[in-house]
């Protein structure tokens, strides 16, 4: 809908509609920015967690403490890392 149509429907001036839409767009931008900052922080924390898990698995393997029975767990974990990263990037 065009601003003129909205103004006519609501019996308001076009300037009022423009002003309200400007406020709405500004609020939307602020909310998106907050969400982006939150997700970026979450992704950085997840990367640190993934790195710690990888270091732990490497150390366990190096020390011979990771049995072959644990290998599928590590494999599933490693396969899920790219999926989680992709999911974080999308949202």
RAJO-V761867 format. One record per residue. N is the residue number from 1. RES is the residue in one small letter. SS is DSSP state (alpha for helix, beta for strand, coil for the rest). PSI is psi in whole degrees, -180 to 180 (* if undefined). Layout:
# RAJO-V761867
N:RES:SS:PSI, N:RES:SS:PSI
This chain:
# RAJO-V761867
1:x:coil:143, 2:x:coil:156, 3:x:alpha:-38, 4:x:alpha:-42, 5:x:alpha:-42, 6:x:alpha:-45, 7:x:alpha:-44, 8:x:alpha:-43, 9:x:alpha:-41, 10:x:alpha:0, 11:x:coil:47, 12:x:coil:168, 13:x:coil:158, 14:x:alpha:-37, 15:x:alpha:-39, 16:x:alpha:-43, 17:x:alpha:-44, 18:x:alpha:-44, 19:x:alpha:-44, 20:x:alpha:-39, 21:x:alpha:-38, 22:x:alpha:-46, 23:x:alpha:-42, 24:x:alpha:-45, 25:x:alpha:-40, 26:x:alpha:-43, 27:x:alpha:-42, 28:x:alpha:-44, 29:x:alpha:-43, 30:x:alpha:-43, 31:x:alpha:-40, 32:x:alpha:-41, 33:x:alpha:-44, 34:x:alpha:-43, 35:x:alpha:-42, 36:x:alpha:-46, 37:x:alpha:-44, 38:x:alpha:-48, 39:x:alpha:-37, 40:x:alpha:-43, 41:x:alpha:-43, 42:x:alpha:-42, 43:x:alpha:-42, 44:x:alpha:-41, 45:x:alpha:-40, 46:x:alpha:-39, 47:x:alpha:-40, 48:x:alpha:-41, 49:x:alpha:-45, 50:x:alpha:-41, 51:x:alpha:-43, 52:x:alpha:-43, 53:x:alpha:-43, 54:x:alpha:-42, 55:x:alpha:-39, 56:x:alpha:-48, 57:x:alpha:-42, 58:x:alpha:-43, 59:x:alpha:-42, 60:x:alpha:-41, 61:x:alpha:-44, 62:x:alpha:-40, 63:x:coil:-1, 64:x:coil:22, 65:x:coil:-6, 66:x:coil:112, 67:x:coil:166, 68:x:alpha:-28, 69:x:alpha:-27, 70:x:alpha:-12, 71:x:alpha:-43, 72:x:alpha:-34, 73:x:alpha:-46, 74:x:alpha:-42, 75:x:alpha:-44, 76:x:alpha:-41, 77:x:alpha:-47, 78:x:alpha:-34, 79:x:alpha:-30, 80:x:alpha:-21, 81:x:alpha:-51, 82:x:alpha:-34, 83:x:alpha:-43, 84:x:alpha:-41, 85:x:alpha:-44, 86:x:alpha:-40, 87:x:alpha:-41, 88:x:alpha:-38, 89:x:alpha:-31, 90:x:alpha:-31, 91:x:coil:*
